[in-house]
């Protein structure tokens, strides 16, 4: 084992055995692999989407859905919005974007100011992105 790996996995405890260090190494490799897979999925999803920005117009959730439907498209899902945000393809406004994901009279979206999920009443007015059906 190289000096670097010995230092990396040396825990200075009574339970510190080669088998334990190997387990830690495998766990770290699994985490890195999972992160890489998520990264690739996000960028693949974002690259496959054909989007139409709703422009500077803010609409309530129902009006945004209707607008997209009139264009032969649909509101982006929360997963699609997240992928677009993480890949830098979502227009960077200091606003929320509606998603098609709803719960009762509320709908999920993305808050671009804080880069977090939002959960707003459907009567609120937010930006939106339409994607091809």
Beta strands, then each sheet from edge to edge (+ up, - down):
strand 1: 51-53
strand 2: 73-75
strand 3: 96-103
strand 4: 106-111
strand 5: 116-121
strand 6: 127-132
sheet 1: 1+ 6- 2+
sheet 2: 1+ 6- 3- 4+ 5-
end
